[in-house]
Amino acid sequence: MLFGKEHVERYQETDGEEGHDWQGTVTLLLTTTGRRTGKERTTPLIYQPEGDAYVIVASLGGADHNPLWYENLQADPEVKVQVKGDKFTARARTATPEEKPALWRKMAATWPAYDEYQQKTTRDIPVVVLERT
């Protein structure tokens, strides 16, 4: 099972041939800029396409705080994304309250544990839209 640093490296080395398909779903690589360090950080995340954009969830397994990548994109929404061999820049934004219910259902359909994660925390888990720039 790949995830974390090894997942990122194999994904990058193989243009997603290894790492894109993961545990019955699909992953992309999101690269954010550290809000304190200024260093790039790359995270594999489950995604789904939504029109020309991609949707991800800042779940952190239902932790009571947001993942660092989400805090980083709040500070700097200009991100890098890799979907298989397609590498591009994007602008990340949190889904609006109007958009979120439909996007949440879409993401929970691809990874049902998201509903469990939301039940584990009082934090409103953000859904993020990545729009190609």
Backbone as JSON, one array per atom type, in Angstrom:
{
  "sequence": "MLFGKEHVERYQETDGEEGHDWQGTVTLLLTTTGRRTGKERTTPLIYQPEGDAYVIVASLGGADHNPLWYENLQADPEVKVQVKGDKFTARARTATPEEKPALWRKMAATWPAYDEYQQKTTRDIPVVVLERT",
  "N": [[0.84, -1.19, 0.0], [0.73, 2.05, -1.0], [1.35, 5.28, 0.26], [1.88, 8.63, 1.35], [5.33, 9.73, 1.46], [6.66, 7.78, -0.16], [4.61, 7.11, -1.91], [4.24, 9.54, -3.28], [6.77, 9.76, -4.57], [6.84, 7.44, -6.26], [4.61, 7.94, -7.86], [5.37, 10.33, -9.14], [7.7, 9.44, -10.5], [6.65, 7.62, -12.32], [4.73, 8.91, -13.8], [2.2, 8.64, -12.66], [1.46, 6.05, -13.29], [1.99, 4.22, -11.33], [0.41, 4.56, -8.37], [-1.65, 6.38, -9.04], [-4.1, 4.93, -9.28], [-5.59, 3.76, -6.43], [-6.4, 1.76, -3.79], [-9.01, 1.17, -4.78], [-9.89, 3.63, -5.62], [-8.99, 6.89, -6.96], [-6.02, 8.93, -7.1], [-4.51, 12.18, -6.91], [-1.65, 14.37, -7.09], [-0.99, 16.96, -4.92], [0.65, 19.99, -4.65], [1.63, 22.28, -2.35], [2.67, 25.49, -1.03], [4.58, 25.9, 1.8], [3.3, 27.7, 4.5], [4.78, 28.76, 6.55], [7.43, 27.89, 6.14], [7.94, 28.25, 3.43], [8.63, 26.25, 1.75], [8.03, 23.78, -0.79], [5.45, 21.37, -0.55], [4.31, 18.14, -1.14], [1.4, 16.22, -1.5], [-0.38, 13.17, -1.71], [-3.71, 12.81, -2.74], [-7.12, 11.77, -2.62], [-9.33, 12.22, -5.33], [-11.88, 13.7, -7.45], [-13.03, 14.41, -10.74], [-14.61, 17.48, -11.69], [-16.32, 18.92, -13.92], [-14.14, 21.07, -15.56], [-12.5, 21.18, -13.44], [-10.98, 19.86, -10.38], [-11.85, 17.98, -7.5], [-11.16, 17.77, -4.05], [-10.83, 16.57, -0.65], [-10.46, 17.91, 2.58], [-9.93, 16.09, 4.82], [-8.28, 14.69, 6.72], [-8.61, 12.25, 7.95], [-10.68, 12.64, 9.75], [-9.72, 14.12, 11.85], [-9.53, 16.67, 14.45], [-8.5, 19.01, 13.52], [-7.54, 20.94, 10.64], [-5.82, 19.55, 7.74], [-2.3, 20.11, 7.12], [-1.73, 20.79, 4.45], [-4.08, 22.03, 3.67], [-4.19, 24.28, 5.3], [-1.95, 25.54, 4.26], [-2.77, 26.12, 1.6], [-4.76, 27.89, 2.14], [-3.33, 30.1, 2.89], [-1.82, 30.54, 0.6], [-3.22, 30.21, -2.32], [-2.32, 29.39, -4.81], [-1.4, 26.58, -6.43], [0.3, 23.46, -7.32], [-0.58, 20.76, -9.4], [-0.79, 17.3, -10.1], [-2.14, 14.98, -12.2], [-2.09, 11.83, -13.06], [-0.02, 11.83, -15.84], [-0.4, 14.49, -16.32], [0.55, 17.64, -15.56], [0.01, 20.63, -13.88], [-0.68, 24.11, -13.04], [-2.81, 25.43, -10.53], [-5.62, 27.1, -9.02], [-6.65, 27.0, -5.79], [-9.66, 26.65, -4.0], [-12.01, 26.85, -1.32], [-14.97, 25.01, -1.39], [-18.13, 26.57, -1.88], [-20.85, 27.14, 0.49], [-23.17, 26.52, -0.92], [-22.29, 24.88, -3.02], [-21.09, 22.75, -1.7], [-22.72, 20.48, -0.59], [-23.45, 18.77, -2.83], [-20.93, 18.23, -3.92], [-19.72, 16.98, -1.75], [-21.29, 14.63, -1.57], [-20.55, 13.44, -3.99], [-17.81, 12.95, -3.51], [-17.93, 11.29, -1.25], [-19.13, 9.13, -2.39], [-17.09, 8.03, -3.85], [-15.21, 7.55, -1.88], [-16.28, 6.21, 0.76], [-15.6, 6.43, 3.5], [-15.35, 9.12, 4.11], [-17.78, 10.11, 5.12], [-17.81, 8.85, 7.62], [-15.53, 10.03, 8.72], [-16.41, 12.69, 9.0], [-18.32, 12.36, 10.97], [-16.73, 11.8, 13.14], [-15.66, 14.16, 14.04], [-16.15, 17.56, 15.21], [-15.43, 19.52, 13.57], [-16.1, 21.22, 10.55], [-15.59, 19.57, 7.76], [-13.63, 20.67, 5.12], [-14.35, 20.94, 1.6], [-12.49, 21.07, -1.31], [-11.94, 22.89, -4.28], [-10.08, 22.58, -7.17], [-8.99, 24.67, -9.56], [-7.84, 24.84, -12.77], [-5.21, 26.97, -13.89]],
  "CA": [[0.0, 0.0, 0.0], [1.49, 3.3, -1.08], [0.8, 6.57, 0.66], [2.96, 9.42, 1.92], [6.5, 10.08, 0.66], [6.9, 6.76, -1.19], [3.53, 7.25, -2.88], [4.57, 10.71, -4.1], [7.93, 9.47, -5.42], [6.47, 6.48, -7.3], [3.67, 8.63, -8.74], [6.15, 11.25, -9.97], [8.63, 8.69, -11.35], [5.94, 6.81, -13.32], [3.61, 9.72, -14.31], [0.95, 8.14, -12.12], [1.19, 4.64, -13.59], [1.94, 3.66, -9.99], [-0.04, 5.54, -7.38], [-2.91, 7.04, -9.39], [-5.16, 4.03, -8.82], [-5.22, 3.45, -5.06], [-7.45, 1.19, -2.94], [-10.33, 1.26, -5.39], [-10.21, 4.99, -6.02], [-7.91, 7.55, -7.69], [-5.36, 10.02, -6.38], [-3.68, 13.18, -7.58], [-0.64, 14.97, -6.22], [-1.18, 18.39, -4.67], [1.83, 20.63, -4.09], [1.37, 23.59, -1.76], [3.84, 26.17, -0.49], [4.47, 26.01, 3.26], [3.01, 29.09, 4.91], [5.84, 29.2, 7.45], [8.76, 27.56, 5.62], [8.1, 28.62, 2.04], [9.02, 25.06, 1.0], [6.95, 23.04, -1.44], [5.05, 20.11, 0.08], [3.44, 17.4, -2.05], [0.54, 15.27, -0.8], [-1.32, 12.42, -2.54], [-5.08, 12.98, -2.24], [-8.22, 11.24, -3.41], [-9.98, 13.3, -6.07], [-12.85, 13.42, -8.51], [-13.18, 15.55, -11.64], [-15.86, 18.23, -11.65], [-16.16, 19.79, -15.09], [-12.72, 21.26, -15.87], [-11.8, 21.27, -12.16], [-10.84, 18.64, -9.59], [-12.35, 18.15, -6.14], [-10.48, 17.02, -3.0], [-11.44, 16.76, 0.67], [-9.48, 18.16, 3.63], [-10.5, 15.3, 5.92], [-7.28, 14.25, 7.69], [-9.15, 11.09, 8.68], [-11.63, 13.04, 10.78], [-9.03, 14.83, 12.95], [-10.2, 17.9, 14.87], [-7.87, 20.18, 12.88], [-7.35, 20.8, 9.19], [-4.49, 19.1, 7.33], [-1.37, 21.21, 6.84], [-1.85, 21.24, 3.06], [-5.23, 22.94, 3.57], [-3.75, 25.55, 5.91], [-1.03, 26.17, 3.31], [-3.46, 26.71, 0.44], [-5.5, 29.06, 2.62], [-2.37, 31.22, 2.88], [-1.37, 30.74, -0.78], [-4.06, 29.3, -3.1], [-1.68, 28.96, -6.05], [-0.87, 25.24, -6.16], [0.64, 22.61, -8.45], [-1.36, 19.54, -9.38], [-0.44, 16.27, -11.07], [-3.11, 13.91, -12.38], [-1.33, 10.93, -13.95], [1.09, 12.56, -16.43], [-0.8, 15.88, -16.54], [1.04, 18.52, -14.49], [-0.47, 21.98, -14.15], [-0.92, 24.98, -11.89], [-4.24, 25.61, -10.26], [-6.01, 27.96, -7.91], [-7.47, 26.21, -4.88], [-10.64, 27.41, -3.2], [-12.95, 26.04, -0.56], [-16.31, 25.0, -1.99], [-19.11, 27.43, -1.21], [-21.9, 26.37, 1.17], [-24.13, 26.05, -1.92], [-21.66, 23.81, -3.79], [-20.54, 21.66, -0.9], [-23.48, 19.22, -0.44], [-23.35, 17.9, -4.01], [-19.54, 17.79, -4.04], [-19.49, 16.01, -0.67], [-21.91, 13.36, -1.98], [-19.71, 12.87, -5.04], [-16.57, 12.45, -2.92], [-18.26, 10.18, -0.36], [-19.45, 7.99, -3.25], [-15.82, 7.43, -4.26], [-14.5, 7.15, -0.65], [-17.34, 6.28, 1.78], [-15.1, 6.77, 4.82], [-15.5, 10.56, 4.38], [-18.93, 10.31, 6.02], [-17.36, 8.45, 8.96], [-14.6, 11.06, 9.2], [-17.17, 13.86, 9.43], [-18.99, 12.01, 12.22], [-15.73, 11.73, 14.21], [-15.19, 15.49, 14.44], [-17.08, 18.69, 15.16], [-14.93, 20.4, 12.51], [-16.77, 21.08, 9.26], [-14.51, 19.19, 6.86], [-13.72, 21.42, 3.86], [-14.2, 20.39, 0.25], [-11.67, 22.03, -2.04], [-12.02, 22.85, -5.74], [-8.82, 22.97, -7.82], [-9.31, 25.18, -10.89], [-6.64, 25.01, -13.6], [-4.95, 28.37, -14.25]],
  "C": [[0.89, 1.25, 0.0], [0.69, 4.42, -0.43], [1.93, 7.31, 1.34], [4.11, 9.61, 0.93], [6.74, 9.07, -0.47], [5.85, 6.86, -2.29], [3.85, 8.4, -3.84], [5.71, 10.39, -5.07], [7.57, 8.51, -6.55], [5.53, 7.13, -8.32], [4.46, 9.53, -9.7], [7.05, 10.51, -10.95], [7.92, 8.0, -12.51], [4.79, 7.58, -13.99], [2.26, 9.12, -13.89], [0.6, 6.71, -12.48], [1.14, 3.84, -12.3], [1.5, 4.78, -9.06], [-1.33, 6.25, -7.74], [-4.1, 6.21, -8.92], [-4.75, 3.52, -7.45], [-6.44, 2.98, -4.28], [-8.85, 1.4, -3.49], [-10.77, 2.66, -5.77], [-9.01, 5.57, -6.78], [-7.32, 8.69, -6.88], [-4.64, 10.95, -7.34], [-2.61, 13.6, -6.6], [-0.9, 16.47, -6.15], [0.09, 18.94, -4.05], [1.46, 22.04, -3.65], [2.69, 24.18, -1.31], [3.63, 26.36, 1.0], [4.3, 27.45, 3.68], [4.06, 29.63, 5.87], [7.22, 29.02, 6.83], [9.01, 28.07, 4.21], [8.52, 27.45, 1.16], [7.81, 24.38, 0.38], [6.73, 21.72, -0.73], [4.06, 19.42, -0.85], [2.72, 16.29, -1.29], [-0.31, 14.51, -1.81], [-2.72, 12.51, -1.92], [-6.08, 12.34, -3.19], [-8.92, 12.41, -4.09], [-11.1, 12.76, -6.94], [-12.88, 14.64, -9.42], [-14.55, 16.19, -11.47], [-15.78, 19.26, -12.76], [-14.68, 19.85, -15.44], [-11.87, 21.29, -14.6], [-11.67, 19.89, -11.52], [-11.25, 18.96, -8.16], [-11.57, 17.23, -5.21], [-11.14, 17.36, -1.66], [-10.35, 16.9, 1.72], [-9.88, 17.42, 4.91], [-9.52, 15.0, 7.05], [-7.85, 13.15, 8.59], [-10.11, 11.44, 9.8], [-10.98, 13.69, 12.0], [-9.77, 16.14, 13.25], [-9.54, 19.16, 14.33], [-7.66, 19.88, 11.4], [-5.96, 20.25, 8.88], [-3.61, 20.3, 6.99], [-1.5, 21.71, 5.41], [-3.01, 22.22, 2.9], [-4.88, 24.3, 4.17], [-2.82, 26.29, 4.95], [-1.78, 26.8, 2.15], [-4.38, 27.85, 0.86], [-4.61, 30.29, 2.57], [-1.93, 31.56, 1.46], [-2.14, 29.75, -1.67], [-3.49, 28.86, -4.44], [-0.95, 27.64, -5.78], [-0.44, 24.57, -7.46], [-0.12, 21.31, -8.29], [-0.79, 18.59, -10.42], [-1.53, 15.21, -11.04], [-2.53, 13.0, -13.46], [-0.16, 11.74, -14.51], [0.8, 14.04, -16.66], [-0.41, 16.73, -15.34], [0.64, 19.95, -14.83], [-0.57, 22.8, -12.86], [-2.41, 25.18, -11.76], [-4.41, 26.62, -9.13], [-6.97, 27.12, -7.06], [-8.44, 27.12, -4.14], [-11.54, 26.42, -2.47], [-14.31, 26.14, -1.23], [-17.25, 25.89, -1.19], [-20.13, 26.55, -0.48], [-22.94, 25.81, 0.19], [-23.59, 24.86, -2.71], [-21.38, 22.55, -2.97], [-21.41, 20.4, -0.82], [-23.35, 18.27, -1.63], [-21.93, 17.38, -4.18], [-19.2, 16.77, -2.96], [-20.07, 14.65, -1.05], [-21.06, 12.66, -3.04], [-18.45, 12.24, -4.44], [-16.84, 11.26, -2.0], [-18.65, 8.94, -1.17], [-18.17, 7.28, -3.68], [-15.0, 6.95, -3.06], [-15.48, 7.26, 0.51], [-16.86, 6.65, 3.18], [-15.2, 8.27, 5.12], [-16.68, 10.83, 5.31], [-18.57, 9.93, 7.45], [-16.42, 9.5, 9.54], [-15.36, 12.27, 9.72], [-17.87, 13.59, 10.75], [-18.02, 12.0, 13.41], [-15.33, 13.1, 14.76], [-16.31, 16.51, 14.41], [-16.65, 19.69, 14.08], [-15.73, 20.15, 11.24], [-15.68, 20.81, 8.23], [-14.66, 19.91, 5.51], [-13.61, 20.54, 2.61], [-13.51, 21.47, -0.56], [-11.81, 21.79, -3.55], [-10.7, 23.38, -6.29], [-9.14, 23.37, -9.25], [-8.02, 25.5, -11.62], [-6.49, 26.49, -13.97], [-4.17, 28.44, -15.55]]
}
